[in-house]
Amino acid sequence: MSFSARTEMRPNDSRENLREEPARLTRRRSITEDKFHIPDHLKKDGMSYEWKRKTNAGQVDMEHQVLLAENHWKPVQADQMPGMMMADYSGVVERGGQILMARPSYLTDEATQEVLDISRQRVRTNEQRLGLTAQGELPRTRPNISREYSPVTAADKSAVRQIPD
């Protein structure tokens, strides 16, 4: 059987569909966009949304999931966030081993304040320790501690490396 005989057996050339103008498709996300971004129009008022760890080294981190549940984090279902997952997907919103979770924002505000209070107390405790002297040592002057926040510089990093163990 020759090549021409085979083409005659096909009523239409399979490449014909490729010649037609396809419907114009558009991309929804560029490569540089954050894959964990949650569009504001999908968020409900009074709720706090965060991505939380679901797996660690490919295994479900059950202990962490229990801790999240105890602190009232609940997984967000795909039907609550249209467009965050495939159209026919049913289940929770997941990306890269992370799961989207939500809870009332007043609980998140309380947790944030708790972390700030603990951090401030630790700073106060360490400030007091810096001013204390052991028996037989000369008294120290009040330490001059800056409460400013700034990015870590190369000089800061090199100073830390020079401190002997």
C-alpha positions, 0 to 999 in steps of 0.5 A, a space after each residue: 500500500 502506498 502513501 497516497 492510498 493511506 491518505 485517501 482512506 482518511 476523509 479529512 486531513 487531521 491538521 485541518 482543525 489547526 488551521 482554524 482560528 482558535 478562540 482567544 484565550 487569556 492567561 490569569 496569572 503571570 509567572 511573577 505573581 505570588 501563587 499564594 495571593 488571595 484576591 480581596 474580593 474573595 475574602 469575607 469581612 471579619 475573617 482572617 485568611 492564612 496559608 498554613 503548613 499541611 505537609 512536612 517532607 511529603 507527610 501530613 503534619 497531623 500534630 500541626 493540624 491539631 494545633 491549628 484546629 485548637 486555635 479555630 483555624 478551618 480549611 477553606 473549601 474550593 467552592 468558597 473561593 471560586 477561581 483558586 482551584 480548578 473549576 471541577 475540584 471539590 475539597 480544600 484550597 491547597 498550594 505547595 504543601 500549604 492549605 488555605 485556612 480561615 478564622 475570625 479576625 478577632 482571634 488573629 488580632 488576639 494572637 498577634 497582640 500576645 506575640 507582641 506582649 511576649 516579645 516586649 517582655 523579653 526585651 525588658 527582661 534582657 535590658 534589666 540583665 544588661 544593667 546588672 552586675 555580679 558580686 565583686 564587679 564594678 557597677 555598669 552604666 545604663 545600657 544604651 539600647 536602640 528600639 529602632 527596626 531596620 534591615 540587617 546590613 552586611 556590617 551587622 552580619 560580619 560583626 556576628 561572625 566575629 564573635 567567638 563562641 
